[in-house]
Amino acid sequence: MDSVTAIHRALDLGINWIDTAAIYGLGHSEEVVGRAVKSSSHKPYIFTKCSMRWHKDRSIYNSLKADSLVEEVEGSLTRLGVETIDLYQIHWPNPDGEIEEGWEALSRLREQGKLRWIGVSNFSVDQMKRAQKIAPITSLQPPYSMLRRAIEAEILPFAQENGIGVINYSPMLSGMLAGKMSAERVAAFPADDWRRRNAEFSEPNLSRNLRLVELLREIGSGHGVSPGVVAVAWTLHHPAITAAIVGGRSARQVEETADALRFRLSEEEYARICNSLG
């Protein structure tokens, strides 16, 4: 299976944690991660998420009710084949009115040894403050890239001030900054590709973003790395960012971005990119 091979290659290259979620493939992703880790000599930290569930007809719903989270944790433990989940995160703060009940439940599950650390994803500052009154937040997982910088205003400073690690997702903005996009490729997206409706993949932003990628390519060429690796390094340059999530569907894709493990931008290179962003 390509996914298992990709995970094995990532672990061989030095990746020491895997982020997934129960909702990905309605449990399938966790099962794949479980199989891959079991058949590997490496033992990475495993992160997964809760709050998005599904009915027997595969329709999706949200719940942060205590009983629901207990069921989710047990399901994830079984699919992953582990006794303790290293980092367990609330995927989305929905329903908002159940945040306190859900966070209290995760705190209890941590005390029981089912979870080592608990974190949140896609939370606002206000929602994190509410959770903090109950138990400390280990980490936050928000979207962040050079084309999606809203969290710089309040969320990243709050995380720094409160000792909350930040694991950003979509550092390459769903492939836009990977160095493989073109106007022709975007035009050929299938009708059901959500990127067709995303402003960053439509004019006038598309042309601007493709010019930005050429700058990333220029900077990366001096170090023998791809534009995507430069994009990931740009997010890691921010002092509040602890780590970045980079996906790979195959061993080859993993190898293409593996340089992001070690490559870092100089202050001059970082400033050059920021200046180009305006």
ABEGO torsion letter per residue (X at the ends): XAAAAAAAAAAAAGBABBBBBAABGGGAAAAAAAAAAAABABBBBBBBBBGBBBBAAGBBBBBABAAAAAAAAAAAAAAAGBABBABBBBABBOBAAAAAAAAAAAAAAAAAGABABBBBBGBBAAAAAAAAAABBBABBBBBBBAABAAAAAAAAAAAAAAGBBBBBBGAAGGGAAAGABBAAAAAABBAABAAAABAAABOAAAAAAAAAAAAAAAAAAAAGBBAAAAAAAAAAABAABABBBBBBABAAAAAAAAAAAABBBBAAAAAAAAAAAX
